[in-house]
Amino acid sequence: MMISSVHRFRDIERTPEYLQPEKCVPPPSHASLGTMWFIRDGCGIACAVVTWMLVFYADFVVLLVMLVPSRDYVYSVINGTLFNTLAFLALASHFRAMLTDPGAVPKGNATKEFIESLQLKPGQVVYKCPKCCSIKPDRAHHCSVCKRCIRKMDHHCPWVNNCVGENNQKYFVLFTMYIALISLHALIMVGFHFLYCFEEDWTKCSSFSPPTTVILLILLCFEALLFLIFTSVMFGTQVHSICTDETGIEQLKKEERRWAKKTKWMNMKAVFGHPFSIAWLSPFATPDQGKADPYQYVV
């Protein structure tokens, strides 16, 4: 009978010598766990800043190029309020996705005391991450950017400068949804504004000169179209991932399902909170995901 590399690896991890708990630094005290989560990655920070700048640019063009010069006061108020509300929710979701701990496993928890507290039975297996010296829970993966093992890690997104994992997937889904909505809204308003300017005098349909107005509208149209496609695809893949209860990494690696299968509705409530309410659409409502089960470390 041939033994696969996976089974060989699990046999090695059954030996206490492999875990080497004496080489692990104990995790930080509870007093230091209240610090704000922020990834100091140059590329991620730059992408996050660019994201906010693009939203502010879109808001600038929508307000000062299209809505303020409009003669229809009701049209301007309704669209200005709707666009800015969606933009605010998009940035708030981005802020929460970026600064929320995605589900990091305590660094250096592969200590002798912690391993003994699991009360392992003969034949049970625990996995140790050699990079961050942590006992990995089931479905956790190591992120080379965050330098931590993340529970139910889907992927690392530079646009939010953070991993998308167990604790912040809701905010990432809301971010992609609201960006897609403001992109669609901006595209529709650009189309109507071009029609309005063709019918009227170009000098009267904007506070800027006609060449400047055209350039600003074309740039906004290109930005909105690009991000509408990108965020719509991301939103769809995230919702599919939640409904199937299979993260992006698990799909990519084609990992064997070792967890209980639940209904799509239960999977949605696990991410967005219990029960269904308007709070699902709010980036300020923290979903109640319960406490981590200590036995999910054991296979």
C-alpha positions in Angstrom: 0.0 0.0 0.0 1.5 3.3 -1.0 1.5 6.2 1.5 0.8 9.6 0.1 3.0 12.6 1.0 0.1 14.0 3.1 -0.1 10.9 5.2 3.6 10.8 5.6 3.6 14.4 6.8 0.8 13.7 9.3 2.8 10.7 10.7 5.8 12.9 11.2 3.7 15.5 13.1 2.5 12.8 15.5 5.9 12.7 17.0 6.4 15.2 19.8 10.0 15.9 18.6 8.7 17.5 15.4 6.6 20.2 17.2 9.6 21.3 19.1 7.6 23.4 21.6 10.8 24.5 23.5 11.8 26.6 20.4 8.5 28.6 20.4 8.2 32.0 22.1 5.0 32.2 24.2 2.2 34.3 22.7 1.7 37.9 23.9 -0.2 38.6 27.1 -3.9 39.5 26.9 -3.0 43.1 27.6 -1.4 43.5 24.2 -4.2 41.8 22.3 -6.3 45.0 22.2 -3.9 46.8 19.9 -5.2 47.9 16.5 -4.6 45.5 13.6 -2.7 47.1 10.8 -0.4 45.5 8.2 2.8 47.5 7.5 3.1 46.5 3.9 4.3 49.3 1.5 2.4 47.9 -1.5 -0.8 47.4 0.4 -0.7 50.8 2.0 -0.2 52.4 -1.4 -3.1 50.4 -2.9 -5.3 51.4 0.0 -4.5 55.1 -0.5 -5.1 54.8 -4.2 -8.5 53.3 -3.5 -9.5 56.2 -1.4 -8.2 58.7 -3.9 -10.1 57.1 -6.7 -13.4 57.3 -4.7 -12.7 61.0 -3.9 -12.0 61.7 -7.6 -15.3 60.1 -8.6 -17.1 62.1 -5.9 -15.4 65.3 -7.2 -16.5 64.7 -10.8 -20.0 63.7 -9.8 -20.6 66.7 -7.6 -18.7 69.6 -9.3 -18.8 68.5 -12.9 -22.3 67.0 -13.2 -24.6 67.8 -10.3 -23.8 71.3 -9.1 -24.1 72.9 -12.5 -27.3 71.1 -13.2 -30.5 73.1 -13.4 -32.6 70.3 -12.1 -32.3 70.8 -8.3 -34.3 67.6 -7.4 -32.1 65.5 -9.7 -28.9 66.9 -8.2 -30.1 66.4 -4.6 -31.3 62.8 -5.1 -28.3 61.6 -7.0 -25.8 63.5 -4.9 -27.3 62.0 -1.7 -27.4 58.5 -3.1 -23.9 58.6 -4.5 -22.3 60.0 -1.4 -24.2 57.6 0.9 -22.9 54.6 -1.2 -19.4 56.1 -1.3 -19.4 56.6 2.5 -20.5 53.0 3.0 -17.9 51.8 0.6 -15.1 53.6 2.4 -16.4 52.6 5.8 -16.4 48.9 4.7 -12.9 49.3 3.3 -11.8 50.8 6.6 -13.3 47.9 8.6 -11.8 45.3 6.2 -8.4 46.9 6.5 -8.3 47.3 10.3 -10.1 44.2 11.5 -8.1 41.2 12.6 -9.1 38.6 9.9 -8.7 35.7 12.3 -5.0 35.6 13.1 -3.8 32.6 15.1 -1.8 33.6 18.2 1.9 33.7 17.2 4.1 31.2 19.0 1.3 29.3 20.6 3.0 26.0 19.9 4.2 25.9 23.5 4.4 22.8 25.6 1.6 24.1 27.9 -0.8 24.8 25.0 -0.1 21.4 23.4 -0.8 19.7 26.7 -4.0 21.7 27.2 -5.4 20.2 24.0 -5.4 16.8 25.7 -4.5 14.9 22.5 -5.6 11.3 22.3 -3.6 8.6 20.5 -3.9 9.0 16.7 -5.0 12.7 16.9 -2.9 15.1 14.9 -2.1 18.8 15.3 -0.3 20.9 12.7 2.4 23.4 13.5 3.3 26.3 11.2 7.1 26.4 11.0 7.0 30.1 9.9 5.1 31.6 12.8 5.5 28.8 15.3 1.7 28.4 15.8 -0.5 25.4 16.1 -2.7 25.8 13.1 -6.5 25.3 13.5 -8.3 23.4 10.8 -8.8 25.5 7.6 -6.1 28.0 8.6 -3.4 29.0 6.2 -0.2 31.1 6.5 0.0 34.5 4.8 3.5 35.6 3.8 2.5 39.3 3.8 0.7 39.3 7.2 3.3 36.8 8.5 0.5 35.0 10.4 -1.7 32.0 10.1 -5.2 33.2 9.3 -8.4 31.3 10.1 -10.5 30.5 6.9 -8.1 32.6 4.9 -9.6 33.3 1.4 -6.8 35.5 0.0 -4.6 38.4 0.7 -6.0 41.6 -0.9 -3.6 44.5 -1.4 -6.5 46.9 -2.1 -7.6 46.5 1.6 -4.0 45.9 2.8 -5.2 42.8 4.7 -6.1 39.2 4.4 -9.7 38.3 3.9 -10.5 35.7 6.6 -13.0 34.6 9.1 -13.5 37.9 10.9 -13.5 40.5 8.1 -15.0 38.7 5.1 -18.3 40.5 5.7 -16.6 43.9 5.3 -14.8 42.9 2.2 -18.0 41.6 0.6 -19.7 44.9 1.5 -16.8 46.9 0.1 -16.9 45.1 -3.3 -20.7 45.5 -3.4 -20.7 49.3 -2.6 -17.9 50.0 -5.0 -19.8 48.2 -7.8 -22.9 50.2 -7.0 -21.2 53.6 -7.1 -19.4 52.6 -10.3 -22.7 51.7 -11.9 -24.3 54.9 -10.6 -21.4 57.0 -11.9 -21.6 55.3 -15.4 -25.3 56.1 -15.6 -24.9 59.7 -14.6 -22.0 60.1 -17.1 -24.2 58.8 -19.9 -27.0 61.2 -19.0 -24.6 64.1 -18.7 -23.1 63.5 -22.1 -26.6 63.5 -23.6 -27.4 66.7 -21.8 -24.2 68.4 -22.9 -24.8 67.4 -26.6 -28.3 68.8 -26.5 -27.3 72.0 -24.7 -24.3 74.3 -24.9 -21.1 72.7 -23.6 -20.2 75.9 -21.8 -23.4 75.8 -19.8 -23.4 72.1 -18.7 -20.3 72.3 -16.6 -18.3 74.7 -14.4 -15.2 73.7 -16.3 -14.1 74.4 -19.9 -15.5 71.9 -22.5 -12.1 70.1 -23.0 -11.6 69.8 -19.3 -15.1 68.5 -18.8 -14.7 65.9 -21.5 -11.4 64.6 -20.1 -12.8 64.4 -16.5 -15.9 62.5 -17.7 -13.9 60.1 -19.8 -11.5 59.3 -17.0 -14.5 58.8 -14.6 -16.2 56.6 -17.2 -13.0 54.4 -17.6 -12.5 54.2 -13.8 -16.2 53.3 -13.2 -16.3 50.7 -15.9 -13.0 49.0 -14.8 -14.0 48.8 -11.2 -17.6 47.8 -11.9 -16.3 44.7 -13.7 -13.6 44.0 -11.2 -15.7 44.4 -8.0 -18.7 42.6 -9.5 -16.6 39.6 -10.3 -15.1 39.7 -6.8 -18.5 40.1 -5.2 -19.8 37.1 -7.1 -16.9 34.9 -6.2 -17.1 35.9 -2.5 -20.8 35.1 -2.3 -20.2 31.8 -4.0 -17.4 31.0 -1.6 -19.6 31.8 1.4 -22.5 29.7 0.1 -20.3 26.7 -0.6 -18.3 27.2 2.6 -15.1 26.8 0.7 -12.4 29.5 0.7 -10.5 30.7 -2.4 -7.3 28.9 -1.2 -9.3 25.7 -0.5 -10.7 25.8 -4.0 -7.3 26.6 -5.6 -5.6 23.7 -3.7 -8.6 21.4 -4.1 -8.4 20.5 -0.4 -10.5 17.6 0.8 -13.6 18.8 2.8 -13.1 17.7 6.4 -15.8 20.0 7.9 -19.5 19.5 8.2 -21.6 20.6 5.3 -24.2 23.3 6.1 -27.0 25.0 4.1 -26.2 28.1 2.0 -28.4 30.2 4.4 -26.5 29.0 7.5 -23.2 29.8 5.8 -24.4 33.3 5.0 -25.6 33.8 8.6 -22.2 32.6 9.8 -20.5 35.4 7.9 -23.0 38.3 8.2 -24.5 37.5 11.6 -27.7 36.1 13.2 -30.5 36.7 12.3 -31.0 38.3 8.9 -31.5 42.1 9.3 -30.5 45.4 7.8 -27.3 45.0 9.8 -26.1 42.7 7.1 -25.6 45.8 4.9 -23.9 47.9 7.6 -20.1 48.0 7.9 -20.6 49.2 11.5 -22.5 46.1 12.7 -20.1 43.3 13.9 -21.4 39.8 13.2 -21.7 37.5 16.1 -19.5 34.6 15.1 -19.1 33.0 18.5 -15.9 31.9 20.3 -13.3 29.8 18.6 -13.5 26.1 19.3 -10.2 24.9 20.9 -10.8 21.4 19.4 -10.6 22.7 15.9 -6.8 22.5 16.3 -7.1 18.7 16.4 -7.5 16.5 13.3 
